[in-house]
Amino acid sequence: MIDHVPAEGLAGFRHRKDSGETATRDRWTVRAVNAWVSSVLPPLLESGTAPGPVLDVGCAEQPFRPLVEASGRKYVGMDVVQNSAHSVELFSTLEDAPSPLEPFAAVLCTEVLEHVVDIDAAFAGLRRQIAAGGVAVLTVPFMFPLHMEPYDLRRLTLHGAEQLAGAHGFRVDHATRLGGLPDVLAMLVTDGSILPIPGSLYSKMKVGVLRAAAGAFVGLLDSGALSRRVIVNSNSYLSNGVVLRAI
């Protein structure tokens, strides 16, 4: 049983250095999360939301640092391990993070909460970091393949995130689903691995056809052609985007 997420384990995983496009199965989540954070965070910081710096929890290689600094706020990165640029300032899990001397105006926490061991302690730690009236900008996956094993511990719905927020001193200012059914399907197909049976020529030919079909399907999904001029409704989506107000 995992009772904590060891720093030495997380240090072995590769993390994104920026919020740009990627060629992996992550690209639909990266695209959706980046677009949402880029649309909601700057207006919150520029609107006078509580004075003070911005904390990026689980910052890794700090892809959102330029976005925060462009808003004129000081950026502070927190993680359990140092990154390649040696720019992580605070070392702690969210569950164990102490109250800061100067509360943060905002906390950014993207695609991190699926890895915390104690989700209630994590939300309590989140609240300790934020000044009254400040905000937490969170994304947490709803549909995504297992990753960073064995430290991938949960998925949340919007309802789950809202329940945790209310239990730990937040009100929900904004909550939305990120990524639609075409994104989910493209991500799932890309995650699949089609391999031939060793020594079988027919198997190799079949794999070639299936890989080509999968690639064409993903390309069609990614182009938006299938969902153009139609309404696609689904309860499947990639991630939750939530803005919480500290009360």
N, C-alpha and C positions, 0 to 999 in steps of 0.2 A: 504494500500500500504506500502511495506517495503522501508524505506529510509535509513536504516542502519542495520547492523547485530549485535544485542545486545550481549555483552559478556556473560551476564547471561544466554542467550538462548543457546549459543554454549557450555557453561560449562557443560551442562547436557548430552552431547553426548560422547559416548565412542570412543576413538581413539587408533590406533595401537601403541604398544610400540616398535615393531621391524618390520623389513621388511620381516619376515619369512612367511611361509605358514599359511593360515587360513582356517577354515572349512565352512565359510559363503559364501554368493553370491559374496562377494568381492574378492574371491580368484583368479579369473582369471585376474582381473584388478591389484591386488596386485602383482601377479606373473609377469605380463607383464611390469608394471611400475618399479618394483624392478630390473628386468633383464636389462631393458634399461638404467635406471639411473646408475646402477652398471657398465655398459659397457662404458658409455660416460663421466661420471663425473670425475673419477680418471685420465684418460688421459688428459683431459682439465686442471686439476689442476697441474698435473706433467709436463705439457708442457711449463710452465712459463707464463700461462695466467695471466696477471696483478697481481702484488704483493698485498697481503692483505688477510683478512679473508673471510669466506664464510657465507652468510646469508641464513637461511632456513625460508622462509616466510610461515606462517601457520603451524609451526613446530609440534604443538600438543605434542605428546610423543617422538618426535625426533628419528624416526626409522632410519634415514640416518646419524645420528651423527657419529657413528663408521666409516662409509665410508669416511666421510670428514676428520676426525682426522687421519685416516690411511694414508691419503695423505700428512700429515704434515701441514695442514692448521688449523687455529683457526676456530672453529665453533661458530656461534652466532644464537640463535633461536629467532624468532619473532612471536608473536601471540597476540590475543586479550584477552586471559585468561592464567593464570598460569597452568602448567601441574602438574601431580602427583609427579614428582621428583623435582619440584620447580627449573627447569633449564631453563625456558624462561627468556631471558635477556631484550628483547625489547617488549613493549606492544603498538601495534598500528594496525589499519587496513592498508592494502597496499595503499588504496586511500589517507590516511591522513599521511603516513609516511614521516617525514621530511628528508632533505638531511643529510647524516651522516657526521661527522667530517672527518672520513677516509672512502672514498668510498670502497665498497666491490669488491673483485676480481671476485666473482661469487655469483649469487643468485639462490637458489634452490626453486622451487615452484611446488609442486606435488599435483594434484587433489584439488586445492584450488580455482581457478579462476571461477568455476561454482557457488561459494558462494558470490562473491563480488557484491556489489550493482551497482557500476558504473565501467564498464569494461574499459572505456577510462581513467578514473582517476586512476584505478589500474595499467594500463600499464605505465602511466606517473609516478606513484609512484615507480614502478619497475625500470624505467630508472634512477630516482634520486639516487637510492641506488648503482649504478654500476659505477666503474671507466671506462673511455674511453678504449676500447679494452677488457674490461671484458665481462663475459658471463652470460646469464640467461638460466638455464636448467628448462624447464617447461613441465609438463604434465597436460592435461585438458581433461575430458571425452567427448567422442562423443556419445557412447551408454552406458547408465547405468540407472537403475531404480531410481525413486525419492528417495532421502535420505536426512537426516538432515532437514526435513520439519519444518517450511516453508522457510528455507534458501537455498534451491536448486533453483537457479535462471536462469541457462542457460546451453546450450551445445554449443561447438564450433567445426567447421571443421578445417582441416589444413589450408584451404584458409582463414578462418576467423582469425585464429591466425597470419598468415602471413600479412594480411591486417593491423591488429592492431599493429604488430611489426613495419612495415614500417611507420606508422603514428606517432610513438612515439620514434624515434631515435635508432632503431635497424635494423640490417640486419639479414636475416635468414641464419645461417651456415648449419643447418641440420633440416629436418622435416620428420617424419615418422609416419605411422599408427602402433599402438600397439594392438596386439591381433587380431586374424582372426575370420572367421565365426563360426568355432566350439566352440571357446571361448564365442562368443556372444550368441550362442544357449544354451550352458551349463549354462551361467549366467542367461538367461531369464527363462529357465525351473526351475532352482533352486529358482528363485525369486517367482515363482508361489506358491500359497497355495491352496491345494485341500482339501475341507472340506465336511463332510456328512451333509445331511439334518437331523435335530434332529428327533429321533424316527423312522427312516427308516432303517431296517436291510439291505435291498437291497442297499441303499445308502452307508452304511458303507462298504459293500463288494466291491462295485464299486470303492469307494475311495481307498481301499486297493490295488486293481488291478492297478488303475491309478498311485498311489504313487510308487508302485514297478516298473511300466513301466518307469515312469519319472526318478527314481533312476538309472535304468539300462541304459537308454539313456544317462544320464549325465556321468555315468561311462564310457560308450563307447566313448563319445565325448572327455572325459578327457584323455583316454588312447591313443588317436591319431590313433586308428585302422581305423576309417572311412576315414581319410584323408591320410592314408599311400598309396604310389604309385599312388596317383592322385594329380591333381592340383586343388585347391579350390580357385576360384576367387570370390570376393564379395566386394561390397561397404559398407558393414557393418563391423565395427571394434569397439574396446573398447575405446581407448583413443588416443590422439595426443601426440607425443613426439617431442619437438621443442627445438633446441639450438639457442639462439639469441646472436648476437655480438653487444655490445654497440658502437655506432659510434659518 
